[in-house]
Amino acid sequence: MTAGLPAAGLFPRHATDIAELVPLRRRTFVPAAQVLAMFAHEAPLDSDRFFADLDGVVDQGLLGE
């Protein structure tokens, strides 16, 4: 729906500005307290099982070996 629209600017209709498109700023930093709150109700992570699962699907070798 927004294909072809500029990233920002005013949109006139009959010589009257009817809308302004303003880009949203994306947060690149999330406070630690917010992250902890998001995962507070999740089950604890079993690190041995987690790394065993990773080892099962990730090739740890160098390319070309």
N, C-alpha and C positions, 0 to 999 in steps of 0.2 A: 504494500500500500504506500510506502514511503519511497519507493524506487524513483529516482529522478529528482527528488527534492534536495535542495541545498542543505548543508550541515547546520546552518543557522540563518536566520533572517526574518524579515517581515513579509507577510502575505497579504497583499491588498485585494479588495473586492470593491469594484465601483469607486475607485480612488480613496477608499477608506481601509486602513490597516485593520484586519479582522483577527489576525493571529501572529504570534511571534514564536518561532522555533528556536529553542535554546538548548544547546547540548548539555547533557547531564555529566557531572564529574563523577568518575568511578573512583571509589575508595581503593587505595592500594594497601592500606594498613588496616588491620582489624585488631582492636584492643584485645589483649589476652583474656580479660575478664569476660568479654562477649563470646570468645571461642569456648572457654570453659563452661559458660552457661549453656551454649548450644549442645555440648556433649555431656552435660551433667547427668542425664537420664539414660545414657547408653551403657551397655554392659562393658565391664573392664576388658581391655585388650590382652590376650595371651600372646606375649611377644615370641615365645618359642614356636607356637603354631603359626603366627603371622609370618615369621621369617622362613619357616619350613614351606609354607605356601608359596612365598616369593621364589625361593630356591627351586621349586618345582616348575615354575613357568618362565623364569628369567635365565637366559644364558649368560653366565658370568665370564665366559671366555672372551678373549680379544678377537676382533674381526680378522678373518683369514686363517684362524687356527683350525 
